[in-house]
Amino acid sequence: MAEYALNIGDGPRPEDVAIIRELYQGNQDQERFEVELERALDARCHTIIIEPARLGDETARWINVGNFLHKTAVLSGMGAVLSGAIWTERPVVSVPCAGLSLFCTALYTISWQFDPCCKYQVEHDASKLLKLPLHSLSSGSPVVLVRRDDSSRKLLHCTVTALAVTFCVWRMRQS
């Protein structure tokens, strides 16, 4: 069962820290760990500490793929606008970048937008990790998730993608 940690210094409040402990009780342990993670995500805990290595790795990988899609959408959208502005005589040059931006934004929107996990990032900052009750864990390398507001990043990649696609369509119609 997920438990809540004690308040340590100026870290998060105890009710905002969920710990998924690596306690094996039978052959349904992985499913139990996943249910505990879902409960912590649904409770919108500020910090989630995942002790089971497999679950932690899968969750971190899922978050990293979402981050990659977001960054690819933004960078390729900006690349579409910049390449279209630089090579004005060849508007077709920016179309692949705009297409990639649109693809990544659509994939993120379909697969990640409504997943509660997209509200979290893996914490790597050692100074922030020191404020957490990691000393009480049996695992030496838990995955720590921290809830972050992602509305600005969603707005950013949607805006950049819309701008890139609109710019490409406008440039193609001009030529």
C-alpha positions as CSV (number, residue, x, y, z in Angstrom):
1,M,0.0,0.0,0.0
2,A,1.2,3.5,-0.8
3,E,2.0,5.4,2.3
4,Y,2.6,9.1,3.1
5,A,6.0,10.3,4.3
6,L,6.8,12.4,7.3
7,N,7.5,16.1,6.7
8,I,11.2,16.6,6.4
9,G,12.4,20.2,6.8
10,D,11.0,22.5,4.2
11,G,10.1,19.7,1.8
12,P,6.5,18.9,0.6
13,R,3.8,18.4,3.2
14,P,3.3,14.8,4.3
15,E,0.0,14.4,2.6
16,D,1.6,15.4,-0.7
17,V,4.2,12.7,-0.7
18,A,3.2,9.1,-1.7
19,I,5.6,6.3,-1.4
20,I,5.1,3.1,-3.4
21,R,7.0,0.6,-1.4
22,E,8.6,-2.5,-2.9
23,L,7.0,-5.0,-0.6
24,Y,6.4,-8.4,-2.2
25,Q,3.4,-10.3,-1.0
26,G,2.5,-12.7,-3.8
27,N,2.3,-13.2,-7.5
28,Q,0.1,-10.0,-8.1
29,D,2.7,-7.6,-6.8
30,Q,3.3,-5.7,-10.1
31,E,-0.4,-5.1,-10.5
32,R,-0.7,-3.9,-6.9
33,F,2.2,-1.5,-7.5
34,E,0.5,-0.1,-10.6
35,V,-2.8,0.4,-8.7
36,E,-0.9,2.2,-5.9
37,L,0.7,4.5,-8.5
38,E,-2.7,5.2,-10.2
39,R,-4.1,6.1,-6.8
40,A,-1.2,8.5,-6.1
41,L,-1.6,10.1,-9.5
42,D,-5.4,10.4,-9.1
43,A,-4.9,11.9,-5.6
44,R,-2.6,14.5,-7.3
45,C,0.2,14.0,-4.8
46,H,2.9,16.6,-5.2
47,T,5.7,14.0,-4.9
48,I,5.5,10.3,-5.7
49,I,8.4,8.0,-4.7
50,I,8.4,4.8,-6.7
51,E,10.5,2.1,-5.1
52,P,9.8,-0.9,-7.4
53,A,12.5,-0.6,-10.1
54,R,10.4,-2.0,-13.0
55,L,7.5,0.3,-12.3
56,G,9.8,3.3,-11.8
57,D,11.7,2.6,-15.0
58,E,8.5,2.2,-17.1
59,T,7.0,5.4,-15.6
60,A,10.2,7.4,-16.2
61,R,10.5,6.1,-19.7
62,W,6.8,7.1,-20.4
63,I,7.4,10.6,-19.1
64,N,10.7,10.9,-21.2
65,V,8.9,9.9,-24.4
66,G,6.2,12.6,-23.7
67,N,9.0,15.1,-23.1
68,F,10.7,14.1,-26.3
69,L,7.5,14.5,-28.3
70,H,6.9,17.9,-26.8
71,K,10.4,19.1,-27.5
72,T,10.4,17.7,-31.0
73,A,7.1,19.4,-31.8
74,V,8.4,22.8,-30.6
75,L,11.8,22.6,-32.2
76,S,10.5,21.3,-35.6
77,G,7.7,23.9,-35.6
78,M,10.3,26.7,-35.0
79,G,12.5,25.1,-37.7
80,A,9.6,25.2,-40.1
81,V,9.0,28.9,-39.5
82,L,12.7,29.8,-39.6
83,S,13.5,27.7,-42.7
84,G,10.4,29.2,-44.5
85,A,11.6,32.7,-43.5
86,I,15.2,32.0,-44.7
87,W,14.5,30.2,-47.9
88,T,11.7,32.4,-49.2
89,E,12.1,31.2,-52.8
90,R,11.6,27.6,-51.7
91,P,8.6,27.4,-49.4
92,V,8.4,23.6,-49.6
93,V,11.6,23.3,-47.5
94,S,9.6,24.1,-44.3
95,V,6.8,21.6,-44.9
96,P,8.6,18.5,-43.5
97,C,9.4,20.3,-40.3
98,A,5.8,21.5,-39.9
99,G,4.5,18.0,-40.7
100,L,6.8,16.6,-38.0
101,S,5.6,19.2,-35.5
102,L,2.0,18.4,-36.3
103,F,2.6,14.7,-36.0
104,C,4.3,15.0,-32.6
105,T,1.7,17.4,-31.3
106,A,-1.1,15.1,-32.4
107,L,0.5,12.0,-30.9
108,Y,1.2,13.8,-27.6
109,T,-2.4,15.1,-27.5
110,I,-3.9,11.7,-28.2
111,S,-1.6,9.6,-26.0
112,W,-0.3,11.9,-23.2
113,Q,-2.7,14.8,-22.7
114,F,-5.3,13.0,-20.6
115,D,-2.8,10.7,-18.8
116,P,-2.3,11.9,-15.2
117,C,1.4,10.9,-15.6
118,C,2.0,13.9,-18.0
119,K,1.6,16.2,-15.0
120,Y,4.8,14.8,-13.5
121,Q,8.5,15.1,-14.2
122,V,11.3,12.9,-12.9
123,E,13.2,14.7,-10.3
124,H,17.0,14.7,-10.7
125,D,18.0,17.7,-8.6
126,A,20.1,16.3,-5.7
127,S,19.3,19.3,-3.4
128,K,15.6,18.6,-3.8
129,L,16.0,14.9,-3.4
130,L,17.8,15.4,0.0
131,K,14.6,17.0,1.4
132,L,12.7,13.7,0.8
133,P,12.5,10.7,3.1
134,L,14.6,8.5,0.8
135,H,16.6,7.2,3.8
136,S,13.6,5.0,4.9
137,L,13.4,3.1,1.6
138,S,14.8,-0.3,1.0
139,S,15.6,0.5,-2.6
140,G,18.8,2.4,-3.3
141,S,17.6,4.2,-6.4
142,P,13.9,5.0,-6.4
143,V,12.3,7.1,-9.1
144,V,11.0,10.4,-7.7
145,L,8.1,12.1,-9.6
146,V,7.2,15.7,-8.9
147,R,3.9,17.3,-10.0
148,R,4.4,20.3,-12.3
149,D,1.9,22.5,-14.1
150,D,2.1,21.5,-17.7
151,S,-0.5,23.9,-19.2
152,S,2.1,26.4,-20.5
153,R,4.1,23.6,-22.2
154,K,0.9,22.3,-23.9
155,L,0.0,25.8,-25.0
156,L,3.6,26.3,-26.3
157,H,3.7,23.2,-28.5
158,C,0.2,23.7,-29.8
159,T,0.8,27.3,-30.6
160,V,4.1,26.7,-32.3
161,T,2.6,23.8,-34.3
162,A,-0.4,25.9,-35.4
163,L,1.9,28.8,-36.3
164,A,4.2,26.5,-38.3
165,V,1.4,24.8,-40.2
166,T,-0.4,28.1,-40.9
167,F,2.9,29.7,-42.0
168,C,3.6,26.8,-44.4
169,V,0.1,26.9,-45.9
170,W,0.3,30.6,-46.3
171,R,3.8,30.3,-48.0
172,M,2.6,27.5,-50.3
173,R,-0.5,29.6,-51.4
174,Q,1.7,32.6,-52.1
175,S,4.0,30.7,-54.5
